[in-house]
C-alpha cells in the first residue's frame, strides 16, 4: 500500500473528432483514495489511519538508502556492512526545518548554478578559527538562527566580529545546512566545507 506517493487517476475519457479529451481526479495517494471510498468498511479505514500515523517518511527513506547500499555491495562482491541507525540525525534535521526557511533555499535537491572563476581580490574568512565552535553549536542547537549564533559569538569573543559580518555567517550557515540536508536525504557523502570553512571569501 502506497501512503506517500500521490498519482493521477483517470476520471473520464471522451473522443471529440480525432482528439481524445481526458480528465483526471486530483492527485492523491492510494491510501487516501481508499479512505474516501464508500466501498471500504469503517474498520479497514481505521486500520489504514493507524498504519499511516505510525509511518515516518524520512525514516523510510533512510531505510531505502541502507537497502540500496546493501545491494550495491552485494553486486560488487563485497561483504555488506551494517550502516548505523540515524534516528538522532533525523531528529536534528527535523528541528532545523523550523528555522531553515529564514535562510533561503535549503532543499536537499537544490544546487546552485556553477559560478565563473573569480579574478578579483579575496580576503581570509573571518570565521575560519571559530568555525569548529560554530559547528558544535549548530549540532547541539539546530533550531538557532544564524543571527543568534552570531550574537552568541560576539558575546563570547568581544571585539572579534563586527556587525557587518553577520551576512557572511548567514551564507556560511545556509551552506552548512544545505549540505547536511543533502547528506541525510540523498545519502551523499560529506562534502568539502561542511566542517571546515572556505578560507577565501570574495570581497564585495
C-alpha positions in Angstrom: 0.0 0.0 0.0 1.4 3.4 -1.0 0.9 6.0 1.7 3.3 8.8 0.3 3.4 9.0 -3.5 0.3 10.7 -5.0 -0.8 9.9 -8.6 -3.4 11.0 -11.0 -6.4 8.7 -11.7 -8.4 8.9 -14.9 -11.9 10.3 -14.3 -13.3 10.3 -17.9 -12.3 10.0 -21.5 -14.2 11.5 -24.4 -13.4 11.4 -28.1 -14.1 14.7 -29.9 -13.5 14.1 -33.6 -9.9 13.0 -33.9 -9.0 14.2 -30.5 -9.3 12.4 -27.2 -10.1 14.5 -24.1 -9.0 13.0 -20.8 -9.9 14.4 -17.4 -8.3 13.3 -14.2 -9.2 13.4 -10.5 -6.9 15.5 -8.3 -3.7 13.7 -7.4 -4.0 11.5 -4.3 -2.2 8.5 -2.7 -3.8 5.1 -3.0 -4.4 5.1 0.8 -6.2 8.4 0.6 -8.4 7.1 -2.2 -9.4 4.1 -0.1 -10.3 6.3 2.8 -12.6 8.3 0.5 -14.2 5.2 -0.9 -17.7 4.1 0.2 -16.8 0.5 -0.7 -14.3 0.3 2.2 -15.6 -0.5 5.7 -15.0 1.8 8.6 -12.9 -0.9 10.3 -10.5 -1.1 7.4 -10.3 2.7 7.3 -9.4 2.8 11.0 -6.6 0.3 10.3 -5.3 2.4 7.4 -5.3 5.5 9.6 -3.4 3.7 12.3 -0.7 2.5 9.9 -0.4 6.0 8.3 0.1 7.5 11.7 2.9 5.1 12.5 4.9 5.8 9.4 7.8 8.2 9.1 8.7 9.2 5.5 12.2 10.3 6.5 13.0 7.1 8.3 11.5 5.1 5.4 13.8 7.0 3.0 16.8 6.2 5.3 15.9 2.5 5.3 15.7 2.6 1.5 19.1 4.1 1.2 20.5 1.4 3.5 19.0 -1.3 1.3 20.4 0.3 -1.8 23.8 0.4 -0.2 23.5 -3.2 0.9 22.5 -4.3 -2.7 25.4 -2.3 -4.2 27.9 -4.1 -2.0 26.4 -7.5 -2.9 26.6 -6.6 -6.6 30.2 -5.6 -6.2 31.1 -8.9 -4.4 31.7 -7.2 -1.1 30.6 -8.2 2.3 27.7 -6.0 3.2 28.2 -3.6 6.1 25.6 -2.7 8.6 25.0 1.1 8.5 24.3 2.8 11.8 20.9 3.9 12.8 20.5 7.6 12.1 17.5 8.5 14.3 19.5 11.2 16.0 20.4 12.8 12.7 16.8 12.6 11.6 15.8 14.4 14.8 18.4 17.1 14.2 17.3 17.6 10.6 13.6 18.0 11.6 14.5 20.5 14.3 16.5 22.6 11.8 13.4 22.9 9.5 11.8 25.3 12.0 14.4 28.0 11.0 15.6 26.8 7.6 13.1 28.9 5.7 14.7 32.1 7.2 18.0 31.3 5.5 16.5 30.9 2.0 16.8 27.9 -0.2 17.8 24.7 1.6 16.0 22.0 -0.3 18.3 18.9 -0.5 17.8 18.7 -4.2 18.6 22.3 -4.9 22.0 23.1 -6.3 23.4 26.5 -7.1 24.4 27.2 -10.7 28.2 27.0 -11.1 29.8 30.4 -10.8 32.5 31.7 -13.1 36.1 31.8 -11.9 36.9 34.9 -9.8 39.8 37.0 -10.7 39.4 39.7 -8.1 41.0 40.1 -4.7 39.9 37.7 -1.9 40.2 38.0 1.8 40.6 35.5 4.6 37.5 34.0 6.0 36.8 35.9 9.3 35.1 32.7 10.8 37.9 30.3 10.0 39.2 29.9 13.6 35.7 29.9 15.1 34.0 27.6 12.6 34.6 24.3 14.6 32.9 26.0 17.6 30.0 27.3 15.4 29.5 23.7 14.0 29.2 22.4 17.6 26.6 25.0 18.4 24.7 24.2 15.2 24.7 20.4 16.0 23.6 20.9 19.6 21.0 23.7 18.9 19.7 23.0 15.4 16.8 25.5 15.7 19.1 28.5 16.3 19.2 31.2 13.6 22.4 32.4 12.1 21.8 35.8 13.7 21.5 34.2 17.2 24.7 32.3 16.6 26.5 35.5 15.5 25.3 37.3 18.6 26.5 34.5 20.9 29.8 34.6 19.1 30.1 38.3 19.7 29.3 37.8 23.4 32.0 35.1 23.8 34.6 36.8 21.7 34.1 40.6 22.2 35.6 42.8 19.5 36.4 40.0 17.1 33.4 40.1 14.9 31.8 43.5 13.8 28.1 43.7 13.0 28.9 43.9 9.3 30.0 40.3 9.2 26.6 38.8 10.1 25.6 38.3 6.4 28.8 36.3 5.8 27.9 34.0 8.6 24.4 33.6 7.4 25.7 32.5 4.0 28.1 30.0 5.6 25.4 28.5 7.9 23.0 28.3 5.0 25.6 26.3 3.0 26.2 24.1 6.1 22.5 23.3 6.5 22.0 22.6 2.8 25.0 20.1 2.8 23.6 18.4 5.9 20.2 18.0 4.2 21.7 16.6 1.1 23.8 14.1 3.1 20.7 12.9 5.0 18.1 12.9 2.3 20.2 12.0 -0.7 22.7 9.9 1.2 25.5 12.0 -0.3 29.0 11.7 1.4 30.2 14.6 3.4 31.3 17.4 1.1 34.3 19.6 1.5 33.4 22.7 3.6 30.9 21.0 5.9 33.2 21.0 9.0 36.0 23.2 7.6 35.5 26.7 6.2 36.4 28.1 2.9 39.4 30.3 3.7 39.0 32.5 0.6 35.9 34.6 0.6 35.1 37.2 -2.1 35.4 40.8 -1.1 32.3 42.7 -2.3 
